[in-house]
Amino acid sequence: MRALEAMICPIRRHGGAQPGATTVAPERGVLTFVAKHVPAMVCANRGGVHLDLRSSTTAQALRLAEEAASSGVQVDVRAFRAA
């Protein structure tokens, strides 16, 4: 997994984005999957959250959602823990 590093906010192009965490809640069909405490970059100015869709951490969160969808549950809430 790549380490999260401080960066310029990619939306507003100024101000800093710092490592933090967010809640991800994708839905598909009848499934609502919630992963809490997913590592992300958080804009210090506006609080916006940025996930790197290429990161292993984001991929892991999406795999958990796929597993929940395959199991047939309708609601699944988890505290995310990076592998």
N, C-alpha and C positions, 0 to 999 in steps of 0.2 A: 504494500500500500504506500502510495506517495504521502509524505508528510504534508499536512496543511501548513501553508506559510502565509504570512501577512501579505496583502496585495491591495492594489487600487480597486475600488468598486467597479465591476465590469459594466454596470448599468449607467451610473452617473459620471464615471470617468474621473472622479476625484474623491478624496476621503479614503479612509482605510477600511478594508474588510479583514476581520480577524477570525481566527479559528473559534468555533463555537459549536452549537448543536441545534437541531430543529426536529420537528415532528413531521413525518411523511405519511400521507394518508391517501394512497391510490385506491380507486374503486374499479371493479370490473364485474359486470353482471350483477349478481346479488351480493358479491363479496365487498366488504369494506375492510381494508387492512390498514392498521395504524402501527407505525414503528416510531417509538419515542427515543430521543437522545441520539439521533443520527448525526455524525460529524458533518459539519458544513462550514462555509465561510459566511460570516454575518457582517453586514455593512454597519460600521460604527455610527454613520450619520442617520440613516433611515431605518435600520433594523432589517433590511432585506436579506434574504437567505439565498445562497448560491450553492448548488450541488454540482460536483464534477461528474457528469454522466459517464465518463471513462474510468472513474476510480473503482478500485476493488470494493471499497466500502459501499458505494451506491449500488454496485452490482450485487453485493451480498444482501442488501435490503430488498432489492427487486426479486432475488431468488426466494427469500422468505415469503414474499407476497405470492409468488408462483406456487410455492408449496402449500400455502393456505388455500389458494384457489383450487388446487388439485384435490385437497382433502374434503372439499365440499362445505366448509364452514361459511357462515354468512358474515360474521364479525370476528376479527382477530386483532388483539392489541398486544404489542410486545415492547419490552424495553430492549432497545438495540444494543448488542455487544459485538464489536468488531472481532472477527476471527483471528 
